[in-house]
C-alpha cells in the first residue's frame, strides 16, 4: 500500500516521516523490494511504469540516501519495467495511436529514471548471468534499453520532453560501454558524419570498434544520422548535457594531408577537430538560421544557449587549452552566432532562453 500507484504524495509524506527513525529503514526497503517483485516486468501485475515511477519518486526525495542500496539491488527490475512500459507506448504509436499528455509525462519520467540508473549503476546493465528469465537469451539489458530509446527518437509521436530525456539517456547508455575517446569518435563519425579516417592515429578502426560495442541489432550509424530534425536536436542536447566537457573539448588531430598546406585558418582547414566547436556549434547555427517553424526555432535557440554555456564553462574552467594555436570560434562562425542572437532578441518564443 505504501508504494501503490497514484499515491506519490502519500508515500513521499510517509517515507519522510518514517525515515527519521532508522528502525524503519529495513521495512521501507523491504516494501520497495516486494513492489518490484510483485509488480515488476516479470509478473506484470501493475500498471504501466508502476515500479519506475516509485523508484524515481524515491530517488528525487531528499534524505532518502539509505534507499540507494535497495534501488541498486532492484535496478534490473526497475529498468525492465521502464523498457516494457516504453515498448508498449511505441507499439501503440506504431499503430497510429496518439498517446495522451499523461502518457507522455509518464514516458518522460521513466526515461529520467532510466538516465539516473545508467549514471548511478552502470555495471548493472552489463551484468551477465541474469536469472529468472528476466531478459531473453538472445539479448541483453543494455541492448533492450538502446533499442527502445532509438525507437522513441525515430518516432514523431512523442513529446519534446520525451525526446530530450531520450537523448540524455542514450548518451548515458553509450558511456556504459565506451571509453571517452571511443565515445568521441562515435559522436563525430556517426552523429555528425565527420571523416574520422582523416584523424591522426588508427582512428577509423577505433570508430568502427566503438560502433560495434554498442549492442543494437541494426545499423546504428544509419539510425543516428537519420533522426527527424527535432529528435536530432534533442540528441545534440543530450550530448551537451550528458557527455563530459573533456570529451566535448578534446582536440582530434588531423593529418597534414587533409589541411591542403594550411593550418588553423578560418576556411575550414584546421589542424584539429572538436565535438563542441567543429561539430555541434555549426549544426546549431544551421538549425537556428533555417528553422522549420517558430516551435523548432525556440528549441534550437534553447540548445544553442546550452552550447554557449558549455563553451563559457569550458573556457573559465580551463578545460579548453587557450595557449594552443587552435581558434575555437573563427570570425565567420562568431559572426553567425551574433547574427542569430540579434535576429531573435525580439522573438517572444525566445524569452526563456535570452
Secondary structure, 3 states (H helix, E strand, C coil): CCCCCCCHHHHHHHHHHHCCCHHHHHHHHHHHHHHHHHHCCCCCCCCCCHHHHHHHHHHCCCCCHHHHHHHHHCHHHHHHHHHHHHHHHHHHHHCCCCCCHHHHHHHHHHHHHHHHHHHHCHHHHCCCCCCCCCCCCCCCHHHHHHHHHHHHHHCCCCCHHHHHHHHHHHHHHHHHHCCHHHHHHHHHHHHCCCCHHHECCCHHHHHHHHHHHCCCCCCHHHHHHCCCHHHHHHHHHHHHHHCCHHHHHCCEEECHHHHCCCCCCCCCCCCEECHHHHHHHHHHHHHHHCCCCHHHHHHHHHHHHHHHHHHHHHHHCCCCCCCCCCCCCCHHHHHHHHHHHHHCCCCHHHHHHC
